[in-house]
Amino acid sequence: MIWLLIEDSEYFKNEEALNTRIKDFDFIIPELSTENTLYVPTIEQINENFTQSNPKIIIDYRTPESIFGRPYSVFTMIDVRAPDFPFSVEHKKLNIDKATVLSEKLGLRIAKPSVTLDDMAGASVLHDDINKMLNLEEMGIMNITGLFLFGVAGAGKSYFAECFAGTTGRYFVMLDLSYFMSLPNPTKSIDDIFVFLLSQDEKYLLLIDEIEKMFQLDGSSSSLVSDQVFGKMLTWLAVIYESKSSNLTFVATANRVENLLKNKPEFVRRGRFDRLYFLNYPLIEESAPAIVQMYLDKEKKKLTRVLLEQFKLYNEGEKINSKRLIFIFKIFVKENIDIHSLINKIIHNDKMEVKRMIQVIEGLIGRAKITDAQYFIYTPPEIKSVVKEILQSYAEEVTAILSKDEVPFAQSTLENIVLTPIHAVLEDIVFKTPPLQVTAPDGIGYQLAQAKNIKQGDRIAPFTEIS
């Protein structure tokens, strides 16, 4: 008995369209008519037709398993989809956007990246390596088809993937793993995802974060489905690696890479991925200063933009919410004081010298860290948070002083403000929001230990370390 699984409801309404569509299949299906078809039948109707010498073709949006509670081998299952699946006729009629359809049908979140590798400071080894590969790709000598990353939490694995996509003009696609694993047939969905992405004219980067969970290597029990998904992944990785003009780069990350190397070593062999990287903490003398400076520059620009926008609104008579800024702006206009003098006092004070800030942080909490001495105690996202709070602290301090009624206003008022030393500001910040090395040392220690265990003495490490 043939079971046509209809995924596009348009084919329920239009028998002629359905007959035309099934002619595209290699499997020979009789012309459909009222006499030989059952539309969304009950269990009783299906059982009744088993006894007939000429069983009918079942047309349904449900699978036999969902109706009977278990799979049935007596049915020949055929998926009937719109020619440009996952987009249906209804999607086109309702003008539903591409991102929504991909999310609902395939569990993919798609976006045009707003960052590039220029937004990732430090990691000189990574930048040099990627630049060499990009040069080869531009010359048509290689395609960057696969990258594998593991490392400590917050080291920038997912962020790197997004930055790489932005630099290379690829759409950034992230698989929602929890949604994907809940799909009725994840194995088939793997085919759907890769077939769709490889069929597009645009370039894509597909990120699967914590891929060990897809193969149930995160401590959960193994299953036939996860083994099938793993097999499919190997097949598709081979396809895109061997492709001469692939428009798809695949990036996988893992937190528990030891489980993957122990149970599925074939996944990370050469021929699956172009590069394997271990992302560690930034080095105090190299990467850390570059990362602090990058985020300091970014946050200064952001704060400058905000204050200038608020001042412009005030001058145009628009409402702003800060009573403190209203008071300061009123006096600034009256006394003809340049607004940039306020900005400069906050963001260009000599307290925020990068190497000094790093030295202070290490002095305050360096004894609590579990990395080797040459590594900084903060990851890049934690550095970004600390830098942001430093600027916010100085903004609060300067504006609090200037908004006091008893302060006589003049240009010299700003120049003569004595700000809190950076040591005191950082002490307040780092003890209120300590880094993961302090709050979760066991978890970070395990992640760091993986890299050492993988090296196993003097053997060459399979992963290139990035700091």
C-alpha positions as CSV (number, residue, x, y, z in Angstrom):
1,M,0.0,0.0,0.0
2,I,1.4,3.4,-1.0
3,W,1.4,6.1,1.6
4,L,1.8,9.7,0.2
5,L,3.0,11.9,3.0
6,I,1.8,15.4,2.0
7,E,3.8,18.3,3.5
8,D,2.2,21.0,1.5
9,S,-1.5,21.4,2.1
10,E,-1.9,22.9,-1.4
11,Y,-1.8,19.3,-2.7
12,F,-4.8,18.4,-0.6
13,K,-6.9,21.0,-2.4
14,N,-5.7,20.4,-5.9
15,E,-5.8,16.8,-7.2
16,E,-4.4,18.0,-10.6
17,A,-1.4,19.6,-9.0
18,L,-0.8,16.5,-6.9
19,N,-0.9,14.3,-10.0
20,T,1.5,16.6,-11.7
21,R,3.9,16.6,-8.7
22,I,4.0,12.8,-8.2
23,K,5.1,12.3,-11.9
24,D,8.4,13.9,-10.9
25,F,9.2,10.9,-8.6
26,D,11.2,7.9,-9.9
27,F,8.8,5.5,-8.1
28,I,5.8,4.6,-10.4
29,I,2.6,5.9,-8.8
30,P,-0.8,5.3,-10.5
31,E,-2.8,8.3,-11.6
32,L,-4.9,9.4,-8.6
33,S,-8.6,9.3,-8.7
34,T,-11.5,9.3,-6.3
35,E,-11.8,5.6,-6.6
36,N,-8.3,4.6,-5.7
37,T,-7.4,7.1,-2.9
38,L,-8.1,7.5,0.8
39,Y,-7.7,11.1,2.1
40,V,-6.7,11.3,5.8
41,P,-8.3,7.9,6.6
42,T,-9.3,6.5,10.0
43,I,-7.6,3.4,11.4
44,E,-10.8,1.5,10.6
45,Q,-10.7,2.6,6.9
46,I,-7.1,1.6,6.6
47,N,-7.7,-1.9,8.1
48,E,-10.7,-2.4,5.9
49,N,-8.6,-1.7,2.8
50,F,-6.0,-4.3,3.8
51,T,-8.5,-7.0,3.1
52,Q,-9.3,-5.8,-0.4
53,S,-7.5,-7.2,-3.5
54,N,-7.0,-3.6,-4.8
55,P,-5.7,-1.5,-1.9
56,K,-6.0,2.2,-2.2
57,I,-3.4,4.9,-2.1
58,I,-3.4,6.8,1.2
59,I,-2.9,10.6,1.1
60,D,-2.2,12.0,4.6
61,Y,-0.2,14.6,6.4
62,R,0.5,12.1,9.2
63,T,2.9,9.2,9.2
64,P,1.7,5.6,9.9
65,E,3.8,5.6,13.1
66,S,1.9,8.7,14.4
67,I,-1.4,7.0,13.8
68,F,-0.7,3.4,14.9
69,G,1.9,4.2,17.5
70,R,4.6,2.1,15.8
71,P,6.2,1.8,12.3
72,Y,4.6,-0.4,9.7
73,S,6.7,-2.0,6.9
74,V,3.7,-2.8,4.8
75,F,3.5,0.8,3.6
76,T,5.6,2.3,0.9
77,M,6.3,5.8,2.2
78,I,6.8,8.6,-0.3
79,D,7.3,12.3,0.8
80,V,5.4,14.7,-1.5
81,R,7.0,18.1,-1.1
82,A,6.9,21.4,-2.9
83,P,9.6,21.5,-5.6
84,D,11.5,24.2,-3.6
85,F,11.2,22.6,-0.1
86,P,11.3,23.8,2.7
87,F,9.2,26.6,1.1
88,S,5.6,25.7,0.4
89,V,2.9,27.3,-1.8
90,E,1.3,28.7,1.4
91,H,4.6,30.4,2.4
92,K,4.8,32.2,-0.9
93,K,1.1,33.2,-0.8
94,L,1.4,34.6,2.7
95,N,4.8,36.2,1.9
96,I,6.4,34.5,5.0
97,D,10.1,35.5,5.2
98,K,12.9,33.0,4.5
99,A,14.3,33.0,8.1
100,T,11.0,32.1,9.6
101,V,10.5,29.1,7.3
102,L,14.0,27.8,7.9
103,S,13.6,28.1,11.6
104,E,10.3,26.2,11.7
105,K,11.1,23.6,9.1
106,L,14.8,22.8,9.7
107,G,15.7,24.4,13.0
108,L,18.0,26.9,11.3
109,R,18.6,30.4,12.5
110,I,20.0,32.5,9.7
111,A,21.4,36.1,9.7
112,K,23.7,38.4,7.9
113,P,26.7,38.9,10.3
114,S,27.3,42.4,11.7
115,V,30.9,41.5,12.8
116,T,34.1,40.5,11.0
117,L,37.4,39.1,12.1
118,D,38.5,42.7,12.7
119,D,36.2,42.5,15.7
120,M,38.2,39.7,17.2
121,A,41.4,41.0,18.7
122,G,44.4,38.9,19.8
123,A,44.5,35.3,18.6
124,S,47.3,36.1,16.1
125,V,47.9,32.5,15.2
126,L,44.2,32.1,14.2
127,H,44.2,35.3,12.2
128,D,47.4,34.4,10.3
129,D,46.2,30.9,9.6
130,I,42.8,32.1,8.4
131,N,44.3,34.8,6.2
132,K,46.5,32.2,4.5
133,M,43.5,30.0,3.7
134,L,41.5,32.9,2.5
135,N,44.3,33.9,0.1
136,L,44.3,30.3,-1.2
137,E,40.5,30.4,-1.5
138,E,40.6,33.6,-3.5
139,M,43.1,32.0,-6.0
140,G,40.8,29.0,-6.4
141,I,43.3,26.6,-4.9
142,M,41.2,25.6,-1.9
143,N,37.8,25.9,-0.4
144,I,37.5,26.5,3.4
145,T,34.9,23.8,4.0
146,G,35.3,22.7,7.6
147,L,36.6,24.1,10.9
148,F,36.4,22.4,14.3
149,L,36.8,24.4,17.6
150,F,36.9,23.4,21.2
151,G,38.1,25.3,24.3
152,V,37.1,27.0,27.5
153,A,33.7,28.6,28.0
154,G,33.8,32.2,26.6
155,A,36.9,31.8,24.6
156,G,35.0,32.8,21.5
157,K,34.2,29.7,19.6
158,S,30.8,30.7,18.3
159,Y,31.8,34.3,18.0
160,F,34.7,33.3,15.8
161,A,32.3,31.5,13.5
162,E,30.1,34.6,13.1
163,C,33.2,36.8,12.6
164,F,34.5,34.4,9.9
165,A,31.1,34.5,8.2
166,G,31.1,38.3,8.2
167,T,34.6,38.5,6.8
168,T,34.0,36.0,4.0
169,G,30.5,37.4,3.0
170,R,28.7,34.2,4.1
171,Y,25.3,34.1,5.8
172,F,25.6,32.9,9.4
173,V,23.4,29.9,10.0
174,M,23.1,28.3,13.4
175,L,21.4,24.9,14.0
176,D,19.0,24.9,17.0
177,L,20.2,21.6,18.3
178,S,17.4,21.0,20.9
179,Y,14.8,21.7,18.2
180,F,16.6,19.6,15.7
181,M,16.8,16.5,18.0
182,S,13.1,16.8,18.7
183,L,12.2,16.5,15.0
184,P,10.4,13.2,14.0
185,N,13.2,12.2,11.7
186,P,16.5,14.0,12.5
187,T,18.4,11.7,10.1
188,K,16.3,12.9,7.2
189,S,16.5,16.5,8.4
190,I,20.3,16.4,8.1
191,D,19.8,15.6,4.4
192,D,17.2,18.4,4.1
193,I,19.6,20.9,5.7
194,F,22.6,20.2,3.6
195,V,20.7,19.8,0.3
196,F,19.1,23.2,0.9
197,L,22.3,25.0,1.8
198,L,24.3,23.5,-1.0
199,S,21.6,24.3,-3.6
200,Q,21.7,28.0,-2.8
201,D,23.6,30.6,-4.9
202,E,24.7,32.6,-1.8
203,K,27.5,31.4,0.5
204,Y,26.7,30.1,4.0
205,L,28.5,29.2,7.2
206,L,26.7,26.5,9.2
207,L,27.5,26.3,12.9
208,I,26.6,23.4,15.1
209,D,27.4,24.4,18.7
210,E,28.3,21.6,21.2
211,I,28.1,19.0,18.5
212,E,28.8,16.2,21.0
213,K,25.2,16.6,22.1
214,M,24.0,15.7,18.6
215,F,25.8,12.4,18.9
216,Q,24.7,12.0,22.5
217,L,28.3,12.1,23.8
218,D,27.5,14.6,26.5
219,G,26.7,11.9,29.1
220,S,23.3,10.7,27.8
221,S,22.8,7.2,26.5
222,S,23.5,6.3,22.9
223,S,20.7,5.5,20.5
224,L,20.2,4.2,17.0
225,V,19.0,7.7,15.9
226,S,22.2,9.4,17.1
227,D,24.3,6.8,15.3
228,Q,22.3,7.4,12.1
229,V,22.7,11.2,12.5
230,F,26.5,10.7,13.0
231,G,26.7,8.6,9.8
232,K,24.9,11.2,7.8
233,M,27.2,13.9,9.1
234,L,30.2,12.0,8.0
235,T,28.8,11.6,4.5
236,W,28.0,15.3,4.1
237,L,31.3,16.4,5.5
238,A,33.0,14.3,2.9
239,V,30.8,15.8,0.2
240,I,31.6,19.4,1.0
241,Y,35.2,18.7,1.7
242,E,35.6,17.1,-1.8
243,S,33.5,19.7,-3.5
244,K,35.4,21.9,-6.0
245,S,33.1,24.9,-5.7
246,S,31.4,24.5,-2.3
247,N,29.4,27.5,-1.1
248,L,29.2,26.0,2.4
249,T,31.6,26.1,5.3
250,F,30.8,23.9,8.2
251,V,31.9,24.8,11.8
252,A,31.5,22.6,14.8
253,T,32.3,23.3,18.4
254,A,32.6,21.0,21.4
255,N,33.0,21.5,25.1
256,R,33.6,17.8,25.9
257,V,36.0,17.0,23.0
258,E,37.5,14.0,24.9
259,N,34.3,12.0,24.5
260,L,34.2,12.8,20.8
261,L,37.9,11.7,20.3
262,K,37.4,8.6,22.3
263,N,34.1,7.4,20.9
264,K,34.0,9.0,17.4
265,P,37.6,9.6,16.3
266,E,36.7,9.3,12.6
267,F,34.7,12.5,12.9
268,V,37.8,14.7,13.4
269,R,40.3,13.0,11.0
270,R,41.8,14.9,8.1
271,G,39.4,15.1,5.2
272,R,36.5,16.2,7.4
273,F,37.9,19.5,8.6
274,D,40.5,21.9,7.2
275,R,41.6,23.0,10.7
276,L,41.1,22.0,14.4
277,Y,41.6,24.7,17.0
278,F,41.8,24.8,20.8
279,L,40.8,28.3,22.1
280,N,42.5,29.1,25.4
281,Y,42.6,32.1,27.6
282,P,44.4,35.2,26.1
283,L,48.0,35.7,26.9
284,I,48.8,38.5,29.4
285,E,51.6,39.9,27.3
286,E,50.1,39.5,23.8
287,S,46.4,38.9,23.3
288,A,45.0,40.4,26.5
289,P,46.2,44.0,25.9
290,A,44.9,43.9,22.3
291,I,41.4,42.6,23.5
292,V,41.2,45.2,26.3
293,Q,42.1,48.0,23.9
294,M,39.6,46.8,21.2
295,Y,36.7,46.8,23.7
296,L,37.9,50.0,25.3
297,D,37.8,51.7,21.9
298,K,34.4,50.2,21.0
299,E,32.8,51.2,24.4
300,K,34.3,54.7,24.1
301,K,32.7,55.2,20.7
302,K,29.4,53.9,22.0
303,L,29.4,56.2,25.0
304,T,30.4,59.2,22.9
305,R,27.6,58.5,20.5
306,V,25.0,58.2,23.3
307,L,26.0,61.4,25.0
308,L,26.1,63.3,21.7
309,E,22.6,62.0,20.7
310,Q,21.2,63.0,24.1
311,F,22.7,66.5,23.8
312,K,21.3,66.9,20.3
313,L,17.8,65.9,21.5
314,Y,18.1,68.4,24.4
315,N,19.1,71.2,22.0
316,E,16.2,70.3,19.7
317,G,13.7,70.5,22.6
318,E,13.0,66.8,22.6
319,K,12.4,65.0,25.9
320,I,15.3,63.1,27.5
321,N,14.8,60.9,30.6
322,S,17.9,61.8,32.7
323,K,17.4,64.7,35.1
324,R,21.1,64.7,35.7
325,L,21.9,65.2,32.0
326,I,19.2,67.9,31.7
327,F,20.9,69.8,34.5
328,I,24.4,69.5,33.0
329,F,23.3,70.3,29.5
330,K,21.4,73.4,30.6
331,I,24.5,74.8,32.3
332,F,26.7,73.8,29.3
333,V,24.5,75.7,26.9
334,K,24.3,78.7,29.3
335,E,28.1,78.8,29.9
336,N,28.9,77.9,26.2
337,I,30.9,74.8,27.3
338,D,31.8,72.3,24.6
339,I,30.0,69.0,25.2
340,H,33.1,67.1,24.1
341,S,34.9,68.3,27.2
342,L,32.5,66.2,29.2
343,I,33.1,63.2,27.0
344,N,36.8,63.7,27.1
345,K,36.8,63.7,30.9
346,I,35.1,60.4,31.0
347,I,36.8,58.4,28.2
348,H,40.2,60.0,27.8
349,N,41.4,60.2,31.4
350,D,44.8,58.7,32.2
351,K,43.3,56.1,34.6
352,M,42.5,53.7,31.8
353,E,45.9,52.7,30.7
354,V,45.5,49.1,29.3
355,K,48.6,47.4,30.7
356,R,48.0,49.0,34.1
357,M,44.4,47.7,34.1
358,I,45.6,44.2,33.4
359,Q,48.3,44.4,36.1
360,V,45.7,45.6,38.6
361,I,43.3,42.8,37.8
362,E,46.0,40.2,38.1
363,G,47.1,41.7,41.4
364,L,43.5,41.6,42.7
365,I,42.4,38.1,41.8
366,G,45.3,36.5,39.9
367,R,46.0,34.1,42.8
368,A,42.6,32.6,42.3
369,K,43.1,31.7,38.7
370,I,43.6,28.1,37.6
371,T,45.4,28.8,34.3
372,D,49.2,28.9,33.9
373,A,50.8,32.2,34.9
374,Q,51.1,33.5,31.3
375,Y,47.3,33.5,30.7
376,F,44.9,36.2,31.7
377,I,42.1,35.4,34.2
378,Y,39.4,36.8,31.9
379,T,38.0,35.5,28.6
380,P,37.2,38.0,25.8
381,P,33.4,38.4,26.7
382,E,34.4,38.9,30.4
383,I,36.9,41.5,29.4
384,K,34.2,43.3,27.4
385,S,31.9,43.3,30.4
386,V,34.7,44.7,32.7
387,V,35.7,47.5,30.3
388,K,32.0,48.5,29.9
389,E,31.6,48.7,33.7
390,I,34.8,50.8,34.0
391,L,33.5,53.4,31.6
392,Q,30.0,53.3,33.2
393,S,31.7,53.9,36.6
394,Y,33.6,57.0,35.4
395,A,30.5,58.3,33.6
396,E,28.5,58.0,36.8
397,E,31.3,59.7,38.9
398,V,31.8,62.7,36.5
399,T,28.1,63.4,36.0
400,A,27.4,63.0,39.7
401,I,29.9,65.7,40.5
402,L,28.8,68.1,37.8
403,S,25.1,67.8,38.6
404,K,25.5,69.0,42.2
405,D,23.8,72.4,42.6
406,E,26.7,73.9,44.7
407,V,29.4,73.2,42.0
408,P,30.3,76.5,40.2
409,F,30.4,75.7,36.5
410,A,33.3,76.6,34.2
411,Q,35.5,74.9,31.7
412,S,38.1,74.5,34.5
413,T,35.5,72.6,36.7
414,L,35.8,69.6,34.4
415,E,39.6,69.8,34.2
416,N,40.0,69.9,38.0
417,I,37.8,66.9,38.8
418,V,39.9,64.2,40.4
419,L,38.7,60.7,39.5
420,T,38.8,57.5,41.5
421,P,42.0,55.5,40.9
422,I,41.6,52.6,38.5
423,H,42.6,50.2,41.3
424,A,39.6,51.1,43.4
425,V,37.2,51.0,40.4
426,L,38.4,47.6,39.4
427,E,38.4,46.3,42.9
428,D,34.7,47.1,43.1
429,I,33.9,45.6,39.7
430,V,35.9,42.3,39.9
431,F,34.7,41.4,43.4
432,K,31.0,42.1,42.4
433,T,31.2,40.1,39.2
434,P,34.2,37.7,39.4
435,P,35.2,35.6,36.3
436,L,34.4,32.0,35.7
437,Q,37.8,30.9,36.8
438,V,36.8,32.0,40.3
439,T,33.1,31.1,40.3
440,A,33.3,27.8,38.3
441,P,36.9,26.5,38.7
442,D,36.0,22.8,38.4
443,G,34.3,23.3,35.1
444,I,37.0,25.5,33.7
445,G,39.6,23.2,35.1
446,Y,38.1,20.2,33.2
447,Q,38.0,22.2,30.0
448,L,41.6,23.2,30.3
449,A,42.6,19.6,31.3
450,Q,41.2,18.3,28.0
451,A,43.8,20.1,26.0
452,K,46.6,18.7,28.2
453,N,45.2,15.2,28.1
454,I,44.8,15.3,24.3
455,K,48.5,16.1,23.9
456,Q,49.5,13.0,25.9
457,G,53.1,13.9,26.7
458,D,55.4,14.8,23.8
459,R,53.0,13.8,21.0
460,I,51.9,16.4,18.5
461,A,48.6,17.9,19.5
462,P,45.8,17.4,16.9
463,F,44.4,20.9,17.8
464,T,46.3,24.2,17.2
465,E,46.2,26.3,20.3
466,I,44.8,29.8,20.0
467,S,45.3,32.3,22.8
